[in-house]
Amino acid sequence: MKKKLFVFVILLFAGMMYFVFYHKQNTKIFSPQEADAIILIDTKKLTREYVYGLAGHPSLWFESKEKNTISFRKSGVKIPDFLQAFHLKNSKVSNWYSVFELEDTKTFLLFLKQQKFTDLGNQMFRKDQVFIKIFGGNLIIGSSSDDFERINNQLFHSSQANLFDADALVTNGLGSIILNTKKGSHNLSVELRHDEIEIRNQSDSYDPSPAISKLLKTNSFLETELDAENIKIFSSFFDKPFADSSSINQMKASVHLEEENDTIITYSYDDNFNEVEKKTFQKITQPNYIIDFQSLNPEKTKLYFQNKKWINAQNQFTAIPFQPNLITQNSKGFEIKSTRKPVQQSFNLNENYIFVKNNPLLLSFLKTLSSKEKKMISDIDYIFYGNRNQDYCLKVQFKKDDLPLILRW
């Protein structure tokens, strides 16, 4: 009898583990037709990663939590098997959205109140840069409220939404990123490791390690080399006609950060109404940089810059907000240099990449972020984007820590 009871308990426990960590009820996902980028996260895999990580760190098991505080998982929102976040065509690059089914509106409103969201009226709420809009039995969470109505019109009308099987797209990693371009659709795998996040094609033909190793030896905050195709991809987020209209076919840049004393002069009056000059000093962070644009037609590029009014009478390139700088034309294109402290170009890797190495001075530019957001950014070691032919790789390397990423912050 005891043996049968033991077997029954084991089977029951195994069944519970399966339904909690593996069983998926619905892998079909609706996304707006105008979504040009979709991020999918397998929440079952994410839960398993969290539990496995927690199991290896007993010191976190009994951490105290605030009483009567509602977690997002118990906030009345249905957590799907696959979490979806998407970006819409012709929307700001920073505008990302996610949609959830609402099971208990009363509990969710209490959750928003506990989290100190501001009620903006008409079922819209905001806290910092997070916006939430309730549409009947659904809600949209976004980094902006710009596209809420647009999403509502598309997503909750099946004729204007795309249906796909998330389970077929998320295979090896924790999730996938689907990029919909004019040349077709690309599926990138998302891998979450102990201290890094890597997003790449499901291919081993591109190894960015040699390039990263060389870049880590520089003192630069940013290094980049991009060809015409990559310039076109990134400029589409900011200035769509830039790549074609400017005829620029290659770009290389090096940026350093430096802290310096800035003098502030103010004036007041003494008791005899004489003007008194007062000097105060503050430390500010300034970038020193050099940017090379190679062009198929330098004269056409110059005309494009002039029509955009990016070159002033002092030959300064005003599209870069950090002044002063100087733009000069050569036989292959243009060179833009900051003049406070000139910077020399680093070596040529002859690859397509963007490399950003964290710098403590960076936080001086991010004063509006919360302490938690600043902590997350300060924990980053470097970010690398690389592209070779049809292979893409984005790697976010975090600083070494005993805790895996999923348990930090």
C-alpha positions in Angstrom: 0.0 0.0 0.0 2.8 2.4 1.0 4.6 1.6 -2.3 1.5 2.4 -4.3 0.9 5.6 -2.4 4.5 6.6 -3.0 4.2 5.9 -6.8 0.9 7.9 -6.9 2.6 10.9 -5.2 5.5 10.8 -7.6 3.2 10.7 -10.6 1.0 13.5 -9.2 4.1 15.6 -8.6 5.4 14.9 -12.1 2.0 15.8 -13.6 2.0 19.1 -11.7 5.5 19.9 -12.8 4.6 19.2 -16.4 1.5 21.4 -16.4 3.3 24.2 -14.6 6.6 24.2 -16.5 5.9 22.6 -19.9 2.3 22.3 -20.9 1.1 24.9 -23.4 -2.6 25.5 -23.9 -2.5 27.9 -26.8 0.5 28.6 -29.0 -1.4 30.7 -31.6 -0.6 34.4 -31.6 -2.4 37.3 -33.2 -0.2 40.3 -34.1 -1.1 43.5 -35.9 -0.6 43.4 -39.7 1.6 46.6 -39.4 4.0 45.0 -36.9 7.5 45.1 -38.4 9.2 43.6 -35.3 7.8 41.0 -32.9 9.5 39.7 -29.7 8.2 36.3 -28.4 9.2 35.0 -25.0 8.3 31.4 -23.9 6.9 32.1 -20.4 7.2 28.4 -19.5 10.9 28.3 -20.4 11.3 31.6 -18.5 9.6 30.1 -15.4 11.9 27.0 -15.6 15.0 29.3 -15.9 13.8 31.3 -12.9 13.1 28.2 -10.7 16.4 26.5 -11.7 18.3 29.7 -10.9 16.5 30.2 -7.6 17.2 26.5 -6.6 20.9 27.2 -6.9 20.8 30.3 -4.6 19.2 29.3 -1.3 20.0 32.7 0.2 17.1 34.2 -1.9 14.5 31.6 -0.7 13.4 33.5 2.4 13.8 37.1 1.3 11.0 39.1 2.8 8.3 40.6 0.6 5.9 43.3 1.3 2.6 42.0 2.8 -0.6 42.4 0.8 1.3 43.4 -2.3 -0.2 42.1 -5.5 2.3 40.7 -8.0 1.8 41.1 -11.8 1.2 37.4 -12.1 -1.7 37.6 -9.6 -3.0 41.0 -10.8 -6.0 39.7 -12.7 -4.0 39.5 -16.0 -3.9 36.2 -17.8 -0.2 35.3 -18.4 0.0 33.7 -21.9 2.2 30.8 -22.8 4.0 33.1 -25.1 4.6 36.7 -24.2 4.5 39.1 -27.2 5.9 42.6 -27.6 5.8 44.4 -31.0 6.7 47.5 -32.9 4.6 49.1 -35.6 5.7 50.4 -38.9 6.1 54.2 -39.1 6.1 54.4 -35.3 8.9 55.8 -33.1 11.7 53.4 -32.6 11.1 53.5 -28.9 7.4 52.6 -29.1 6.9 49.0 -28.1 3.6 47.4 -27.0 2.3 44.2 -25.5 -1.3 42.9 -25.2 -2.9 40.9 -22.4 -6.3 39.3 -21.7 -7.9 40.8 -18.5 -9.5 38.2 -16.2 -10.3 40.3 -13.2 -10.6 44.1 -13.7 -11.2 44.9 -10.0 -7.9 43.2 -8.9 -6.0 44.8 -11.8 -7.2 48.3 -10.8 -6.1 47.6 -7.3 -2.7 46.4 -8.6 -2.3 49.7 -10.6 -3.1 51.7 -7.4 -0.5 49.8 -5.4 2.1 50.4 -8.1 1.2 54.1 -8.0 0.0 54.4 -11.6 -1.7 57.7 -12.4 -5.3 57.5 -13.7 -5.4 59.6 -16.9 -9.1 59.0 -17.4 -10.8 57.0 -20.2 -9.3 53.7 -18.8 -5.7 54.9 -19.4 -3.0 54.8 -16.7 0.6 55.9 -16.5 3.7 55.4 -14.4 7.0 57.0 -15.6 7.3 55.7 -19.2 4.8 52.9 -18.9 1.3 53.4 -20.3 -1.7 51.1 -19.9 -5.0 51.2 -21.7 -8.0 48.9 -20.9 -10.2 47.9 -23.8 -13.0 45.9 -22.4 -11.6 42.5 -21.6 -8.1 43.3 -22.9 -5.4 45.7 -22.1 -2.4 47.2 -24.0 0.9 48.0 -22.2 3.3 50.3 -24.0 6.2 52.6 -23.7 3.9 55.3 -25.3 0.2 55.8 -25.8 0.6 57.0 -29.4 -0.6 53.8 -31.1 -3.2 52.4 -28.7 -6.2 53.1 -30.9 -4.3 51.8 -34.0 -3.5 48.6 -32.2 -7.0 48.2 -30.9 -8.5 48.6 -34.4 -6.1 46.0 -35.9 -5.5 43.4 -33.2 -9.1 42.9 -32.0 -10.4 42.6 -35.6 -9.1 39.3 -37.0 -9.3 40.6 -40.6 -6.5 43.1 -39.7 -4.4 40.8 -37.7 -1.8 38.1 -38.6 -2.0 34.6 -37.0 1.1 32.5 -36.4 2.2 29.5 -34.4 4.7 30.8 -31.7 5.8 27.3 -30.8 7.2 26.8 -34.3 9.2 30.1 -34.1 10.6 29.7 -30.6 12.7 26.6 -30.9 16.2 26.5 -29.3 16.2 29.6 -27.2 14.1 31.4 -24.6 12.4 33.4 -27.3 12.5 34.8 -30.8 12.5 38.1 -32.6 10.7 38.2 -35.9 11.7 41.1 -38.3 9.4 41.8 -41.2 11.2 43.7 -43.9 10.6 44.3 -47.6 13.1 41.5 -48.3 11.2 39.0 -46.2 10.9 37.8 -42.7 13.9 37.0 -40.4 13.7 34.8 -37.3 16.3 35.5 -34.6 16.8 33.3 -31.6 17.0 34.9 -28.1 19.3 33.2 -25.6 19.4 34.1 -21.9 22.6 33.0 -20.1 24.1 33.6 -16.7 25.5 37.1 -17.6 24.6 37.7 -21.2 21.7 38.0 -23.6 22.4 37.0 -27.2 20.1 37.4 -30.2 21.2 35.9 -33.5 20.3 33.7 -36.5 20.0 30.1 -35.8 23.4 29.6 -37.5 27.0 29.2 -36.3 28.6 30.6 -39.4 29.2 34.0 -37.9 31.4 34.2 -34.8 31.7 37.8 -33.5 34.2 36.9 -30.7 37.4 38.0 -32.6 35.9 41.4 -33.4 34.7 41.9 -29.8 38.1 40.9 -28.4 39.8 43.7 -30.4 37.1 46.2 -29.6 37.4 45.6 -25.8 41.0 46.8 -26.0 40.0 50.3 -27.1 39.2 53.2 -24.8 36.2 54.1 -26.8 32.6 54.5 -25.6 31.4 53.7 -29.1 32.9 52.2 -32.2 31.1 51.4 -35.4 31.6 50.5 -39.0 28.6 50.1 -41.3 28.1 49.5 -45.0 25.3 50.9 -47.2 22.8 48.2 -46.3 23.3 48.6 -42.6 23.2 52.4 -42.8 19.9 52.0 -44.6 18.5 49.7 -41.8 19.4 52.1 -39.0 18.7 55.4 -40.7 15.2 54.1 -41.4 14.4 54.6 -37.7 15.4 58.2 -37.8 15.6 59.7 -41.3 14.1 57.3 -43.9 15.5 59.0 -47.1 19.0 59.5 -45.6 20.7 56.4 -47.0 19.4 56.8 -50.6 19.3 60.6 -50.8 22.8 61.2 -49.3 24.6 58.6 -51.4 26.6 57.5 -48.3 27.8 54.0 -48.7 30.1 53.5 -45.7 30.4 55.0 -42.1 33.0 54.7 -39.4 32.9 56.4 -36.0 34.8 56.5 -32.7 33.4 58.2 -29.7 35.0 58.8 -26.3 33.5 60.3 -23.1 35.2 62.8 -20.9 34.2 64.7 -17.8 35.2 68.4 -17.6 34.5 71.5 -15.6 32.0 73.9 -17.1 32.0 77.5 -16.0 28.7 79.2 -15.4 28.8 83.0 -15.2 25.9 84.9 -13.5 25.5 88.5 -12.5 24.0 90.2 -9.5 24.2 93.6 -7.9 25.8 94.8 -4.7 24.3 97.3 -2.2 25.4 100.2 -4.4 23.8 98.6 -7.5 27.1 97.8 -9.1 27.1 94.7 -11.3 29.0 91.8 -9.8 30.1 88.8 -11.8 29.9 85.4 -10.2 31.5 82.3 -11.5 30.4 78.7 -10.5 31.7 75.4 -11.8 30.0 72.1 -12.5 31.2 68.9 -13.9 29.7 67.9 -17.3 30.2 64.9 -19.5 31.1 65.6 -23.2 31.7 63.2 -26.1 34.8 63.6 -28.2 34.3 62.0 -31.6 35.4 61.4 -35.2 33.0 60.3 -37.9 33.9 59.4 -41.5 31.2 59.2 -44.2 32.3 57.7 -47.5 30.1 58.6 -50.4 29.4 57.4 -53.9 28.9 61.0 -54.9 30.4 63.6 -52.4 28.8 66.6 -54.1 25.4 65.0 -53.9 26.0 64.3 -50.2 27.1 67.9 -49.6 24.0 69.2 -51.3 21.8 66.9 -49.2 23.5 68.1 -46.0 23.0 71.7 -47.1 19.4 71.2 -48.0 18.9 69.7 -44.5 20.7 72.8 -43.1 23.1 70.5 -41.3 26.1 72.6 -42.2 26.3 76.2 -40.9 28.5 79.1 -41.9 31.3 77.9 -39.5 31.4 74.5 -41.2 29.9 72.8 -38.2 27.7 69.7 -38.6 24.7 70.7 -36.7 22.9 67.3 -37.0 25.1 66.3 -34.1 23.9 68.1 -31.0 27.3 68.0 -29.3 29.3 71.1 -30.4 31.7 72.4 -31.4 32.8 70.2 -34.4 34.2 70.7 -37.9 33.1 69.0 -41.1 35.6 68.7 -43.9 35.3 67.2 -47.4 37.8 64.9 -49.0 38.0 62.9 -52.1 36.0 60.0 -50.7 33.5 61.8 -48.5 33.4 63.8 -45.3 35.1 63.8 -41.9 33.4 65.2 -38.8 35.6 65.9 -35.8 34.9 67.4 -32.4 37.3 70.3 -31.9 37.5 70.4 -28.1 39.7 67.4 -27.9 40.4 65.7 -31.3 40.0 61.9 -31.5 41.8 59.5 -33.9 40.1 56.7 -35.7 40.7 53.2 -34.3 41.7 50.3 -36.5 39.5 49.0 -39.4 37.9 45.7 -38.9 36.2 45.7 -42.3 33.0 44.3 -40.7 29.6 45.7 -40.0 29.2 46.3 -36.3 28.1 48.7 -33.5 30.0 48.4 -30.3 29.1 50.3 -27.1 31.3 49.8 -24.0 29.7 51.0 -20.7 31.2 54.0 -19.0 30.4 55.4 -15.6 30.0 58.8 -17.2 27.1 57.6 -19.2 24.7 57.9 -16.2 25.1 61.7 -16.3 23.1 61.7 -19.5 20.4 59.5 -18.0 19.2 61.7 -15.1 15.5 61.0 -15.8 15.8 57.3 -15.2 14.7 55.6 -12.0 17.4 54.2 -9.6 16.4 50.6 -10.7 16.8 51.5 -14.4 20.1 53.1 -13.7 21.2 50.0 -11.8 20.3 47.8 -14.8 22.3 50.0 -17.2 25.3 50.3 -14.9 25.4 46.4 -14.8 25.9 46.2 -18.5 29.5 45.6 -19.6 29.1 46.1 -23.4 26.6 45.9 -26.3 27.7 44.5 -29.6 25.7 44.3 -32.9 27.3 42.6 -35.8 26.1 41.6 -39.3 27.8 39.5 -42.0 25.8 38.8 -45.1 22.5 37.3 -43.8 23.8 36.5 -40.4 23.0 38.9 -37.5 24.1 39.0 -33.9 23.2 41.3 -31.0 25.0 40.6 -27.7 24.4 42.3 -24.4 27.2 41.3 -22.0 26.6 42.1 -18.3 29.2 42.4 -15.5 30.1 39.2 -13.7 28.0 38.4 -10.7 27.2 35.4 -8.6 23.5 35.7 -9.5 22.2 34.9 -13.0 20.5 37.7 -14.9 17.0 36.3 -14.2 17.5 36.8 -10.4 19.1 40.2 -10.5 17.5 43.6 -9.8 
